[in-house]
Amino acid sequence: MTAAIMFQGTGSDVGKSLIVAGLARLFARQGITVRPFKPQNMSNNAAPALGPGGIYGEIGRAQALQARAAGISPTTDMNPVLLKPQTDIGAQVVVDGHVIGNADARAYHKMKPDLLASVLAAYHRLSQGAGLILVEGAGSPAEMNLRAGDIANMGFAEAADIPVTLIGDIERGGVIASLVGTWALLPPAEQARLKGYIVNRFRGDVSLFDDAPPIIAMHTGMNSLGVIPWFDDARLLPAEDTASLRGRYAADNWSDALIRIAVPLLPRIANFDDLDPLAAEPNVALSLIEPGRPIPGDTDLILLTGSKSTRGDLGALRANGWDTQIYAAAQRGAHIFGICGGYQMLGHMVDDPAGIEGKPGVTVGLGLLDIKTIMSAEKRLAPVSGIALASERNFSGFEMHMGVTDGTDTSRPFLQFHDGRMDGAQSANGRIAGTYVHGLFSEDPFRAGFLAQINNHHSSVFPWNQQTDDILDRLADHLMKHLDTARILEIAGKSRS
């Protein structure tokens, strides 16, 4: 059997994804063939990945980062079930990289037992040729009301027969109670599967926690695998879901920045990791505008991100009064840019006759571009590359969208692909534009040209991709220093030789 270990959390956003990424980089540097795996993910941050037969599908963004950390290309087997929330109670269900339909929470709960076979098949395919599988859970195994048919945590661990390590986040408080409480809620067979715990995000003097492990061991029998001090650069790595948005784009340098970017925070924001390279740029301030806050009057660029529900987010945009503020910004000469769903919002209307996003109907767009969009069930998903027509800079990225957009302003496309296809649209003065392509800003030359069009005094030489790999290396060093990594390999069943 391939060596494997699963990392489950006492709750969501306790740092599972980045711990797996850091360990993937650490063990890969030791010459181990590492592969990440997450049986079920819920996130609107997705990435393209190759599936069986060389057909592209989509997986959670966190698994793509973990694959990068391990030095391998992502595949759909790394995240066989992906849920992409569209409403408060419903989500698009993606299996083996491809959409199989929509389901509300109760309907999905009934689907889970049937999905276990797909999850195990993906896991076994991924295991072939691997030296170590690092498995990430979702949420918490202590949600006993959801235990029946579980494929995300202990249900998968039992089906695949792999050991589990529990992660608690001391930053949010109550870490002893959360570790002990999680253990206490599990049945004896699942308690026995827990082989240790990790305490994450400790600020200050770690020795203050020295008296805690005996208390935890007394109540659970679990031993500590390490206490991880706060790693500040984690905020610079792509995040998995909206739980990570709190305080992520603070824009403390707003008043001093050469370029100020405002991003309205819409309920179904998707692929917001498009923002990370911009936020990391020197002399650029990027602020996520939360509901109830106005868009600052000195904004240079308003950026509308991808959305899992374009029509619903248009309604939220209007409810916050951001539409009138966007019109005012356009009038004074600010730049307006939309990506994917944000691009669709810039047109005259979004028509969803088949009810792809919900109830069939038409929603009036912002009308800043002379385009209209008709939603369709077919999802276009593929990596693309080419040239940005305005800046004449090369780019690479990926398409991941439903809907077809057409209209007069598409005669002024934003991008030209290497296969000759055109994408996006621009206004006559070039200050309003949109595209379906994600990942553009990760390309340093494209990002430099894009920002120079907003302010020609901005000259970027910032190496975003190099920074990402440097941080993954520092994260691996950080975990090596503070975790018992030899014991982690031993639990996984990996020989130290």
C-alpha positions in Angstrom: 0.0 0.0 0.0 1.1 3.6 -0.7 2.1 5.5 2.4 -0.7 8.0 3.3 -1.8 10.3 6.1 -4.9 12.4 6.4 -5.0 15.9 8.0 -8.4 16.7 9.5 -9.3 19.9 11.3 -11.3 20.8 14.4 -13.1 23.2 12.0 -12.9 25.0 8.7 -10.0 27.4 8.0 -7.7 26.0 10.6 -4.8 25.8 8.1 -5.1 22.3 6.7 -4.5 23.4 3.1 -1.3 25.2 3.7 0.1 22.6 6.1 -0.4 20.0 3.4 1.2 22.4 0.9 4.2 23.0 3.1 4.6 19.3 3.9 4.3 18.5 0.2 7.2 20.8 -0.6 9.2 19.5 2.4 8.9 15.8 1.6 9.3 16.4 -2.2 12.6 18.1 -1.4 13.6 14.9 0.4 13.1 13.0 -2.9 9.7 11.5 -2.1 7.1 11.4 -4.8 4.3 13.3 -3.0 0.8 13.7 -4.3 -2.0 15.7 -2.6 -5.6 14.5 -2.3 -8.8 16.0 -1.0 -11.9 13.8 -1.4 -14.4 16.5 -1.2 -13.9 20.3 -1.4 -16.3 23.2 -1.2 -14.9 26.3 -2.9 -15.5 28.7 -5.7 -11.8 29.1 -6.2 -11.0 26.4 -8.8 -8.2 25.6 -11.2 -7.9 23.5 -14.4 -6.4 20.1 -14.1 -5.8 17.2 -16.5 -8.2 14.3 -16.2 -8.2 10.8 -17.7 -7.7 10.8 -21.5 -6.1 14.2 -21.4 -9.4 16.1 -21.0 -9.3 19.1 -18.7 -11.5 19.4 -15.6 -11.5 21.5 -12.5 -10.3 21.0 -9.0 -10.1 23.2 -5.9 -7.5 25.9 -6.0 -5.8 24.6 -2.9 -5.0 21.2 -4.5 -3.5 23.0 -7.5 -1.2 24.9 -5.1 -0.3 21.6 -3.2 0.5 20.0 -6.5 2.8 22.9 -7.3 4.4 22.6 -3.9 5.0 18.9 -4.7 6.6 19.8 -8.0 3.9 18.0 -10.2 1.1 19.0 -12.5 -2.4 19.0 -11.0 -4.9 16.2 -12.0 -8.6 15.8 -11.4 -7.8 12.8 -9.3 -6.4 15.1 -6.6 -9.9 16.5 -5.8 -12.6 14.1 -7.2 -15.6 16.0 -5.7 -15.8 19.8 -5.8 -18.9 21.7 -4.6 -19.2 25.3 -5.9 -21.8 27.2 -3.9 -24.3 29.2 -6.0 -26.8 30.0 -3.3 -27.0 29.8 0.5 -28.5 26.3 0.2 -27.4 25.0 -3.2 -24.2 24.2 -5.1 -22.9 23.0 -8.4 -21.6 19.5 -8.1 -18.3 18.7 -9.9 -17.2 15.0 -10.0 -13.9 14.0 -11.6 -13.5 17.5 -12.9 -16.8 17.9 -14.6 -20.2 19.3 -13.6 -22.9 16.6 -13.0 -25.6 19.0 -11.9 -26.8 21.2 -9.0 -28.0 20.1 -5.6 -29.2 21.7 -2.4 -27.7 20.5 0.9 -30.2 17.7 1.5 -30.0 16.4 -2.0 -26.3 16.3 -1.9 -26.3 14.5 1.5 -28.3 11.7 -0.3 -25.8 11.6 -3.2 -22.7 11.1 -1.0 -22.8 7.3 -0.6 -22.9 7.0 -4.4 -19.9 9.3 -4.8 -17.7 7.3 -2.5 -16.8 4.9 -5.3 -15.6 7.8 -7.5 -13.6 9.2 -4.6 -11.9 5.8 -3.9 -11.2 5.2 -7.6 -9.5 8.6 -7.9 -7.5 7.9 -4.8 -6.3 4.6 -6.0 -5.4 6.0 -9.4 -3.4 8.8 -7.7 -1.6 6.2 -5.5 -0.1 4.4 -8.5 3.6 5.3 -8.6 3.3 7.6 -5.5 5.6 7.4 -2.5 3.3 9.4 -0.2 -0.3 10.7 -0.4 -1.1 13.7 1.8 -4.9 13.8 2.3 -6.8 16.9 3.4 -10.1 16.7 5.1 -12.9 19.2 4.9 -14.5 21.1 7.8 -14.6 18.9 10.9 -15.1 15.2 11.5 -17.1 16.1 14.7 -20.1 17.2 12.7 -21.9 14.1 13.6 -25.2 15.2 12.0 -23.4 14.8 8.7 -21.5 11.6 9.4 -23.8 9.3 7.6 -22.4 8.7 4.1 -19.4 11.0 4.8 -16.7 11.1 2.1 -14.8 14.1 3.3 -13.3 13.1 6.7 -13.6 9.9 8.7 -15.9 8.2 6.2 -13.1 8.4 3.6 -10.3 7.6 6.1 -12.1 4.4 7.1 -12.9 3.4 3.5 -9.3 3.9 2.5 -7.9 2.7 5.8 -5.5 5.5 6.4 -4.3 7.2 9.7 -5.4 10.7 10.7 -3.8 13.7 12.3 -6.0 16.4 13.8 -5.3 20.1 13.4 -6.5 22.8 15.7 -6.1 26.6 15.3 -5.1 28.4 18.5 -5.5 31.8 16.9 -9.3 31.5 17.2 -9.1 30.4 20.9 -10.3 27.3 22.7 -7.9 25.0 21.0 -7.7 22.5 23.9 -11.5 22.3 24.0 -11.7 21.9 20.2 -9.2 19.1 20.1 -10.6 17.2 23.1 -14.2 17.9 22.1 -13.6 16.6 18.6 -12.0 13.4 19.9 -14.8 12.9 22.4 -17.5 13.1 19.8 -16.0 10.4 17.6 -16.9 6.7 18.1 -14.1 4.5 19.5 -13.0 3.1 16.1 -12.5 6.7 14.8 -10.8 7.8 18.0 -8.3 5.0 17.4 -7.6 6.3 13.9 -6.4 9.6 15.3 -2.6 9.3 15.7 -1.7 12.8 16.9 -2.5 16.4 16.6 -1.0 19.7 15.5 -1.6 23.1 17.0 -1.4 25.8 14.3 -1.0 29.6 14.3 0.5 30.2 17.7 1.5 33.9 18.3 4.1 34.8 20.9 6.0 32.5 23.3 5.3 28.9 22.3 6.6 27.7 25.7 3.4 29.0 27.2 1.7 26.0 25.6 4.0 23.5 27.4 1.5 22.5 30.0 -1.3 21.8 27.5 -0.1 18.5 25.8 -0.3 16.5 29.1 -3.9 17.8 29.5 -4.9 16.8 26.0 -3.1 13.4 26.3 -5.0 12.8 29.6 -8.4 13.3 27.9 -7.6 11.8 24.5 -4.4 9.7 24.5 -3.2 11.8 21.6 0.3 13.1 21.4 1.4 16.4 19.9 3.2 16.4 16.6 4.1 20.0 17.0 3.0 23.6 17.6 3.4 25.8 14.6 4.1 29.5 15.2 2.3 32.1 13.2 3.7 32.2 9.6 2.9 35.6 8.3 3.7 35.0 4.6 0.9 32.4 4.4 -1.3 35.4 3.5 0.6 35.8 0.3 -0.2 32.3 -1.0 -3.5 31.6 -2.9 -6.4 31.0 -0.5 -8.9 28.3 -0.8 -12.2 29.9 0.1 -14.0 33.0 1.3 -13.3 32.1 4.9 -9.8 33.3 4.2 -10.9 36.7 2.9 -11.1 38.3 6.4 -8.5 41.0 6.4 -6.7 39.6 3.4 -6.7 42.8 1.3 -6.4 45.6 3.9 -4.7 48.1 1.5 -2.9 49.9 4.4 -0.9 51.8 1.7 -4.0 53.3 0.0 -3.0 56.9 0.4 0.5 56.4 -0.8 0.0 54.0 -3.7 0.5 54.9 -7.3 -2.5 52.7 -8.3 -5.6 52.2 -6.1 -7.8 49.2 -6.9 -11.2 48.7 -5.4 -12.9 45.3 -5.6 -16.6 45.0 -4.5 -17.0 41.9 -2.3 -20.0 40.1 -3.9 -21.7 37.1 -2.2 -20.7 34.5 -4.8 -17.2 35.8 -5.5 -15.2 33.1 -7.4 -11.5 32.7 -8.2 -10.5 35.7 -6.1 -6.9 34.5 -6.2 -6.8 36.5 -9.4 -6.4 39.4 -7.0 -3.3 38.2 -5.2 -0.6 39.2 -7.7 -2.1 42.7 -7.9 -2.2 43.1 -4.1 1.4 42.0 -3.8 2.6 44.6 -6.2 4.8 47.5 -4.8 3.0 50.8 -5.2 -0.4 49.2 -5.7 -3.1 49.2 -3.1 -6.0 46.7 -3.4 -9.0 47.0 -1.2 -11.9 44.6 -0.9 -15.0 46.7 -0.4 -17.3 45.0 2.0 -21.1 45.5 1.9 -22.1 48.8 3.4 -18.9 50.5 2.4 -18.7 52.9 -0.6 -16.1 52.6 -3.3 -13.5 55.3 -2.6 -13.7 58.3 -4.8 -10.0 58.2 -5.6 -10.1 54.7 -7.0 -8.0 54.3 -10.2 -9.4 50.8 -11.1 -12.6 49.1 -10.1 -12.2 45.3 -10.6 -15.2 43.0 -10.8 -14.1 39.4 -10.1 -15.4 36.1 -11.2 -18.8 35.0 -9.8 -20.6 31.7 -9.3 -23.9 33.5 -9.8 -23.6 36.5 -12.1 -27.3 37.5 -11.9 -27.4 37.1 -8.2 -24.2 39.2 -7.7 -25.6 41.9 -10.0 -28.5 42.2 -7.7 -26.2 42.4 -4.7 -24.1 45.0 -6.5 -27.2 47.2 -7.0 -28.5 46.6 -3.5 -25.2 48.1 -2.1 -25.4 51.1 -4.4 -22.2 50.2 -6.0 -23.7 50.5 -9.5 -24.1 54.2 -9.3 -20.6 54.6 -7.8 -19.2 52.6 -10.7 -21.0 54.8 -13.2 -19.6 57.9 -11.4 -16.0 56.4 -11.5 -16.4 55.7 -15.2 -17.5 59.3 -15.8 -14.5 60.7 -14.1 -12.1 58.5 -16.1 -11.4 55.6 -13.8 -10.7 52.2 -15.3 -13.3 49.4 -15.0 -12.3 45.8 -15.5 -14.3 42.6 -15.3 -13.1 39.0 -15.2 -15.4 36.1 -16.2 -18.7 36.8 -14.3 -17.5 40.4 -13.7 -17.1 40.7 -17.5 -20.6 39.5 -18.0 -21.9 42.1 -15.5 -20.4 44.9 -17.6 -22.8 44.2 -20.5 -26.4 45.2 -21.1 -27.9 42.0 -19.9 -27.4 38.4 -18.7 -30.0 36.0 -20.1 -30.4 32.6 -18.4 -33.2 30.9 -20.3 -32.4 27.4 -19.0 -32.0 28.4 -15.4 -28.3 27.5 -15.2 -27.7 29.7 -12.2 -31.2 29.4 -10.7 -34.6 30.6 -11.8 -34.7 31.3 -15.5 -34.8 34.9 -16.5 -33.0 38.0 -17.6 -31.0 40.4 -15.4 -30.1 43.9 -16.6 -26.3 44.5 -16.5 -24.3 47.7 -16.0 -24.4 48.6 -19.7 -20.8 49.9 -19.6 -19.9 47.6 -22.6 -22.1 47.0 -25.6 -22.3 43.3 -25.1 -24.9 40.7 -23.8 -24.5 37.3 -22.4 -26.6 34.1 -22.8 -25.9 31.5 -20.2 -25.5 27.9 -21.4 -25.0 24.5 -19.7 -21.7 23.9 -21.5 -18.7 24.9 -19.5 -15.6 26.0 -21.3 -12.5 24.8 -19.4 -9.0 25.0 -20.9 -5.7 26.7 -20.5 -5.0 29.5 -23.0 -2.2 31.8 -24.0 -1.7 34.6 -26.5 -1.2 38.3 -26.5 -3.0 41.2 -24.8 -4.0 43.5 -27.7 -3.8 46.8 -25.8 -0.4 46.3 -24.1 1.0 43.9 -26.6 2.2 41.7 -23.7 2.1 37.9 -23.8 -0.2 36.1 -21.4 -1.2 32.7 -20.2 -4.2 31.7 -18.1 -7.3 29.6 -18.3 -11.0 29.7 -19.3 -13.5 28.4 -16.8 -17.0 29.7 -17.6 -20.5 29.1 -18.7 -22.2 31.5 -21.1 -21.6 33.1 -24.5 -21.0 36.8 -24.8 -21.4 38.8 -28.0 -22.0 42.4 -29.1 -20.5 45.4 -30.8 -17.6 45.9 -28.3 -16.3 42.4 -28.9 -15.0 43.8 -32.2 -12.4 45.4 -29.9 -11.3 42.2 -28.1 -9.1 42.3 -25.1 -7.0 39.2 -25.9 -6.0 37.2 -28.9 -5.3 33.5 -28.3 -2.5 31.7 -30.1 -5.1 29.6 -31.9 -6.5 32.8 -33.4 -9.6 33.1 -31.3 -10.4 36.5 -29.7 -11.7 37.0 -26.2 -13.2 39.9 -24.2 -14.2 43.4 -25.2 -13.1 47.0 -24.7 -14.8 50.3 -24.8 -13.7 52.8 -27.5 -11.4 54.7 -25.0 -10.0 51.4 -23.6 -10.8 52.4 -20.0 -13.6 49.7 -19.7 -12.7 46.1 -20.6 -13.4 42.5 -19.7 -12.2 39.0 -20.3 -13.2 35.4 -19.6 -9.6 34.5 -18.8 -8.5 33.8 -15.2 -4.9 33.8 -14.0 -3.7 36.7 -16.2 -2.2 38.7 -13.4 0.0 35.8 -12.3 2.1 36.5 -15.5 4.6 39.2 -14.6 4.9 40.8 -18.1 1.2 41.0 -18.6 0.6 42.5 -15.2 3.3 45.1 -15.7 1.7 46.2 -19.0 -1.8 46.2 -17.6 -0.8 48.4 -14.6 1.3 50.8 -16.8 -1.9 51.5 -18.8 -3.6 52.7 -15.7 -0.6 54.8 -14.5 2.4 55.1 -16.8 4.6 55.9 -13.8 4.2 52.3 -12.5 7.0 50.0 -13.7 6.7 46.5 -12.3 9.5 44.0 -12.1 7.8 42.1 -9.3 8.4 38.3 -9.6 5.1 36.9 -8.5 5.7 33.3 -9.4 9.2 33.3 -7.9 7.7 34.8 -4.7 5.1 32.0 -4.5 7.8 29.3 -4.7 10.1 31.1 -2.3 7.2 31.2 0.3 6.5 27.5 -0.2 10.2 26.8 0.5 10.1 29.0 3.6 6.8 27.3 4.7 8.5 23.9 4.3 11.4 25.1 6.4 9.0 26.5 9.1 7.2 23.1 9.3 10.5 21.2 9.4 11.5 23.2 12.4 8.3 23.0 14.4 6.8 19.6 13.5 7.9 16.1 14.2 8.1 15.3 10.5 9.8 12.0 11.0 6.9 10.9 13.1 4.4 12.1 10.5 6.2 9.9 7.9 6.2 7.0 10.4 2.4 7.4 11.0 1.9 7.4 7.2 3.8 4.2 6.9 6.7 5.7 5.0 10.1 4.2 5.6 12.7 6.9 6.6 15.3 5.2 4.4 
